[in-house]
Structures are given as C-alpha cells and as structure tokens.
Amino acid sequence: MLLSGRMVFATAMAGFGIVSLVFVDFVKQLQPVGELVPASTPGYGLLAILTGVVLIAAGLAIMANVKTYQAAIVLTVLFAVWIVFLQVPSAFLNPSLLRSPWWVRTFETVVLAGTALILAGLTSQPTRKRWVRIGRLLFGVSLPVFGVLHFIYAENVASLVPSVYPWPLFLAYFTGAAKLAAGAAIAVGVLPRLAAIMVAILYGAYALTLHIPHQFMDQPVGYQPRGVTSMFVAIAFCGAALIVAGSLARQDQPPDA
C-alpha cells in the first residue's frame, strides 16, 4: 500500500510540474503567485518553469525510489513556502477568498506538505517517527475543513457530482460527513488506517469518475489549467491517503518484522 501510494503521489507531483511547463505558469490554486505579483514581472515565467522542473524531478525521484528522502524534503519545504509566503498573504490581500477558495487551496497544500513529510520521515535513516506523526496529523486535521465546506456549499458540491451517481445532494452531504469522520479518526488515532483507506477510495473515485473524464472527454485537453490542477490534486490525495495507511501498517508491525 505504501508503494502504491508513493507511485500515485509521485505521478501527481510530476503532473503539477508538467502543467507548469505547458502553461508557463505556477500551479493554479496551490501556488497563487499571480495574486501577489503581476505575470508581466521579469522572471515570472522563468521561475514558473523552474518550479515545474523541481516538481517533475521530485516526482520522478520518488517514483523511481532514487533519493526519495531528498526529494520528499524538497517537496515539504516547497509546499511550506507556498503556504507561508503565498497562501497566507493572499488571505490578507483578498479577504473575499476566505468564503471558500482560500480554505480549499490552503489546506490542499497542507495535505501535500504533510504527505511529503511522512515520506521524508519514512525514508530517513533512521526513520523519523515524529515527522511521520506530524505529517499524519496535518493530513487528518485538513480533511474536516473540506468536510465542513461540503455542508456550507452543498448545492455547489452537488452540481459537481457526475450524472452516473444518483442523489447528488445526498452525496454532497455524505462525502462531507465522511471527510469529517475520517479526518477526526486519523488525527486522534481511532481506526486511522481504515479511515485512510476509505479516503483513498473516495479521492480515487473523484479522480476516475469526475476529474479525468471532465478533462479528457468533456473538453479539449489543457482547456482549463485549474481543472487539470484539480485532477492532479485528487490523484495526489488518493496517493497521500494510501501513504498514510501504509505508514500506519508499518507502525503496527512487530519490531522483528
């Protein structure tokens, strides 16, 4: 499960990087540089390309299990920088974002940072169990934020539910409650592995039945950078949840295993 999670998460990291290179821009939502600095600023495109190269390199390193620890550290620092120097300032510059978008994109970045920290802790020699615990906590406390937003914006969430599913409004509330429960379970350590597996299934379903069909069937590829980013976020979250579950399985093994 840990291997599967690592591969899925790494694929998403490389995907973010490819999006940056294709559009010569920063990762939409997660990296709101454009809200703080005009795109016409000298070096804007070059820095966006550099970010893309770093994300691709880190993703490939984790995928190939080559310098995984170093790649995970780079990602942890990178995502932390996005939170502290981009997401937090953007909330003060544009308070209207606090109605929803800021919470979504900021805590999505927190999940990515926490997952990278888990990978860094697991691949460190010796294993840094504290990093793993902190990463799991960051993952756990973020999920209820998304769950609460499902209840506040239930109609909007329901409108995104694919037509193949019945009762979209019910599913909006149900998945919101599931995120609240799963996040709490992971954060406090009550059946956390089961909760993480359920989250992996949920975000895997998001990716397979919502985001991927929308990008490759409903519109031309690359038509909407934000949509492509959202697709890779769902893929990353599926991988992240598998990594959390895998880290808990390793924790449960006897010392001589």
ZIUR-V581253 format. One record per backbone hydrogen bond with DSSP energy under -1.0 kcal/mol. NH is the residue of the N-H (numbers start at 1). CO is the residue of the C=O. Records with the same first field share a line. If there is no record, write none. Layout:
NH = CO + CO
//
This chain:
5 = 1
6 = 2
7 = 3
8 = 4
9 = 5
10 = 6
11 = 7
12 = 8
13 = 9
14 = 10
15 = 11
16 = 12
17 = 13
18 = 14
19 = 15
20 = 16
21 = 17
22 = 18
23 = 19
25 = 20
30 = 28
31 = 27
33 = 31
35 = 32
36 = 33
37 = 33
41 = 38
44 = 41
47 = 43
48 = 44
49 = 45
50 = 46
51 = 47
52 = 48
53 = 49
54 = 50
55 = 51
56 = 52
57 = 53
58 = 54
59 = 55
60 = 56
61 = 57
62 = 58
63 = 59
64 = 60
66 = 61
71 = 67
72 = 68
73 = 69
74 = 70
75 = 71
76 = 72
77 = 73
78 = 74
79 = 75
80 = 76
81 = 77
82 = 78
83 = 79
84 = 80
85 = 81
86 = 82
87 = 82
88 = 83
90 = 86
91 = 87
92 = 88
93 = 89
94 = 90
97 = 94
98 = 95
99 = 96
100 = 97
102 = 97
104 = 100
105 = 101
106 = 102
107 = 103
108 = 104
109 = 105
110 = 106
111 = 107
112 = 108
113 = 109
114 = 110
115 = 111
116 = 112
117 = 113
118 = 114
119 = 115
120 = 116
121 = 117
122 = 118
123 = 119
128 = 121
129 = 127
132 = 128
133 = 129
134 = 130
135 = 131
136 = 132
137 = 133
138 = 134
139 = 135
140 = 136
141 = 137
143 = 139
146 = 142
147 = 143
148 = 144
149 = 145
150 = 146
151 = 147
152 = 148
153 = 149
157 = 153
158 = 154
159 = 155
160 = 157
161 = 158
165 = 162
171 = 167
172 = 168
173 = 169
174 = 170
175 = 171
176 = 172
177 = 173
178 = 174
179 = 175
180 = 176
181 = 177
182 = 178
183 = 179
184 = 180
185 = 181
186 = 182
187 = 183
188 = 184
189 = 185
190 = 185
195 = 191
196 = 192
197 = 193
198 = 194
199 = 195
200 = 196
201 = 197
202 = 198
203 = 199
204 = 200
205 = 201
206 = 202
207 = 203
208 = 204
209 = 205
210 = 206
211 = 206
212 = 207
214 = 210
215 = 211
216 = 212
217 = 213
218 = 213
223 = 220
228 = 224
229 = 225
230 = 226
231 = 227
232 = 228
233 = 229
234 = 230
235 = 231
236 = 232
237 = 233
238 = 234
239 = 235
240 = 236
241 = 237
242 = 238
243 = 239
244 = 240
245 = 241
246 = 242
247 = 243
248 = 244
249 = 245
250 = 246
251 = 247
252 = 248
257 = 254
//
